[in-house]
């Protein structure tokens, strides 16, 4: 959608330019880590857990000669670097690391990593999208005084006004996934572009597993006024589409899960699963349990290291924090590697 009178336009178009256009937020040299902290930045234990997941995918695939790990929305390559470093030598030797990001390749990045602006055509292995979908821009709907959901238009300074009624496929999406009662002021983010982006990403996986990790909500607990917000230098701020801040919104992961049920070849895919990060990381051996006190007497340095690791694991799995993030798992041609 183009600009409306007065320079305002829908949030999707405004955020797309502010985040990814020339001089956009995600092209800045400091990278996402300069403004917010993800699980990847919180602890190297996260990359270690993802490496263990990749090993499980490898086993499910029968240990192929070439194994792909795709870091979708790679930031500055922190996750793919950590995963490659954590893999057993025999798996690392067969793994092709791909970092998918619009920014330029960082200096000094591991030469084994392919830096690319789009997904590989075919993936055999693990596609991992950590906090990617929340930055796929979406339009916002708000209910007007007559009870009609209308598109929210935004100017470059962040000021908003209501535009035309939501219609077509976007209205259908709202009706199915985020129906708005006829109460003035209620808002929703229209997640259809994310469904399509996720389905497209899954379509690149020939065999293996696609995982999306994000702060999320499901149909039984949609927030009544939406979740659109901004982040700058580690702090939440008003979303302003001028390139000065991140613009993000929680993801309707249940809608994304339903967006792709068949492979590119037309075969029905195994059922997708939604887990909390706490459940997923526990299944990968990351529990946050304190080390035994006996270790403190036997090897004090080892005890201190284990205690620090337990603290990091506790942060990654904490209820009310990172542990509440959603994990969407979509196996393709293999059993779900996190099932018991």
Steps between C-alpha positions, in 0.01 A plus 500: 500500500632847411492817703161646585420869504715677756790254458354225717497135389437158646734370770623217278635730228634751752683236705637327190678819394604597853654160577633379164517795264819696422631620836242282677534381858620151406772638275666694784856392588433414865250231404201383705718418802561874540134552583349185649602171658377171359558149635804479272658799674391389849716187506709272283296217649225588253725430199610178669139388534431582134812302406357200687175544311694504172668174605157345557389615156822353359417162653141516373635566151734202518816713530509644145826590329399868510294644786359853487460740788317818397496795739209709368519861616859446603581843646877501490535121485515437873277190501645318200851569631411356839326197353796407279735536797283275718458213253694174535788494253347233277172693466674836457703358212178425308308815594444791264426816696278762336433845649202675339504876565461823302799672661854463364713207610679584826878519495672198645205262466589130484586417140286186515187715520326604179359853542198555281206732448244225438437140589675209328285342232504162676574422865577158643542549872383768743356841412493712816325840510571661835301823546454538126124489458437784745692725261297401195296822474122482533212740473300601805120509526299707747125500566334834431199658674262307275660164592684463166865382494702752299862507390718722719703752301823642642718799411879511525478662843287211635169686505203285396155528350245251372479415132271279293320193639702178497385284209585196288750240619600717796139518621476124460816457708361719776170313502677167539796583723434827681131596490448847641186574703312811392656710776669826406876506547569127495798415280660203327808436291406331172739204489437383143845614369666294772298192412609537139864568592512193724334277239754621244791422735366154582464441127878511465545205738524182294552280808563601855351744747393864492480685832371850574571646844327820604294679757156392406133464583225259400129537425394437859702797629529774239590837656204739462709797385770319305871490577665740253800666665851630442844431649800728507828452691360226720179679596143475386382815328214630290508352149598772255561396137797725433782243519605602852359195682396142459130454425361170617181320602429162654429215259178299459699177479184287490406670173850442363476133598185461293643688202695208355369146522641356177850488353604657170446154349141494626564246777324552831743617767514356853302701753670819616546550872502808720715483814628751749873562493514361852357166382715489186827575680420252775455237229845595371660451842506861619331502840669763715545252784757601762817289512537265799659659805749213516662644188583819693727304731645271234565766233409857603582650158283247321219571747517875430490435125207261536316746723545777242371267229198413713423870535519553125280198434250627755477832314441325167218290648349745750119526514394857435815556293690319227354166608156614383613554140320280251674231293321394182636168372420385147662166405534422128552138404635402845345428841483786749846488664375647827238231559599249771 
